[in-house]
């Protein structure tokens, strides 16, 4: 076994400087656990953090929480904020998790204000202290003798105790004759056992062992079974035949004159952007953007056009995005006021807040509350289980309430089994690759969410795209793919997976689920349904688009959803047959490596889901569903009467108002805020170039008075900006699909 070289990290830094490379350091297991002050391996080895370009760490190990961070120069962080899928699409960190991190980090840093004498009961181990000012040969050992009294903060005591435990435990194991890998200062202690039989035999001995999880075959049994149950049944009473919805959506064409003006707007913006870059280059204009420094001779870390777009377009409208709030995201929200003196390059907080009608949060049923049964259940979970499990699903991260939640989700959506995950975005991106791979075909709707697109690309499968909700386009691709097979070889595809959303997050439209199910049966394909925006918000009992259209859940092979919208929580789930769930449990990176869902989040989901199902003994869940449906229909009809182009289905809580031109889109957001209404705007690259929009999200927590206030403001601003483009009588195309006309 090769010895560990204490200067190896310094050598990596030296080589990265020599060859003009960037360095990305993952400190998941070292931040908070190594170094005299817990600042990780940079402090442990005396390396200047400025020599590490990007430092990443997680809060799941040393801080007893969840999530992670990236620390770098200001320009890199600004770039990540503007480009990251997680920042753009993933629900942000849960408030109790945030406070757990802040409080634990302040304790480690000694900023909690507590201090007392700490009497060591064991010899304190050696610390290797390297300073950036010392030569490599001048590293020295600092030894504290037995029963030394140290005046320290509580955080320092924990660091010392961890270092003692690591050294003591490792030395005892080595004396026993075990092969132990790693550094004496590391809290991760691998004991090599080699033979699988002996590894399993030692499992009951309370030693934490890591094993490669077994994987399962994904082929279905060739029996007359469906989702693990006899055909025609999935083990649950069907919700579908009790209710039948229809697909009626308005897809109004963009006026030609508006499309031309929008393209011209972007053309002039880009031209002026290049002119200003030319002036900055020759110092005719001072650049206010953060510049990357200290890397002379390095190639740019990120693409030039992204930097150009952010510098000349995005920065000028930053006041319309990333608006911080300081309240529960209910029907109304308190926005933190901020001002800028340099055209949104930096912001100054004024110390005041503005109460506004909240039309931007995914709080469909109003469960994002700080009081009531859900909040009480979450608080009790913190007292009983803490903030986080601090372990992955394959180790010791599964609590009894996690199993309870998975059983409840399976029962709610009508599937034999389910598996939950801590992050909704990763539920798609990390698990689609476990279902398909090389030699498989994915057929994806052109408007699918970024998480679905990313998961499909990571899988390695061939991807084909069909026109949004166009059954003719889907059938054509299915027919050609089956008849022609794989490119070049023309071998048959191993499997074909159709991926669609229940409610499309930027369009507010519903998937033509009856038609898709008919085609997937006809061509023997699998169906993956993302119900992030429909579960809990659609159907008389909140069971999503399957219930809304009267489709048997057994006809959908994989049902995915998130808990961030209708349940006021975080994370996601996949529900399917027992064999598919077993396969995902054994193959998913999220299950193997990610910290499991936070206990208060789990209890928030369980309590809100039971309210929706009526298992709390009240009709509050039914009342919320009814109020949401009423709000959606009322709000959409009013907007259409005003003359706005509004996409989507009347039953959808996502209401896009088409604004098109970038300048008017930004002005719409600013003018609405002046009138006490907070909205979200979206433009390129989140939408197509000429389809910028305001995306309204409705909630059961909105009262009629709130909606009327918002509608009056929208009407007034629409007249000022002249964005009432609708020519509904002439150009409106109605797409209508009854339950039984699914093969259209």
Protein Blocks (a to p, Z undefined) as FASTA:
>chain_A
ZZddfklmmmmmmmmmmnopacdddfklmgopgcjkonajmlmnopafklpmbacddfkl
mnopadddddddfklmmmmmmmmmklmmpccddfklmmmmmmmmmmmnopnopacddddf
bdcdddddddfkbcfklgccddddehiacdddfklmmmmmmmmmmmmmmmmmmmnopace
djfkbcbdcddekiamlmmmmmmnopacddddddddfbdcfbdceehiaehiahiacfkl
mpccddddddddddfklmmmmmmmmmmmmmmmmmmmmmmmnopaccfbdcdehiahiacf
bdfklmmmmmmmmmmmmmmgoiacfbdcdfbdcddddddfegolaccdehiacddddfkb
ccfnopaccedjklmmmmmmmmmnojbeoiafklmmbcfklmmmmmmmmmmnopabdcdd
fbfklmmmmmmmmmgcehiacdddfkbcfklmmmmmmnopacddddehiaklmmmmmmmm
mmnopghjlpacfbdcddddfbdfklopacdfklmmmmmmmnopacdddfklmgopgcjk
onajklmnopafklpmbacddfklmnopadddddddfklmmmmmmmmmklmmpccddfkl
mmmmmmmmmmmnopnopaklmmmmmmmmmmmmmmmmmmmmnopacedjfkbcbdcddeki
aklmmmmmmmmmmnopacdddddfkbcfklgccdddddfklcfklmmmmmmmmmmmmmmn
opafbcfklmpccddddfklmmZZ
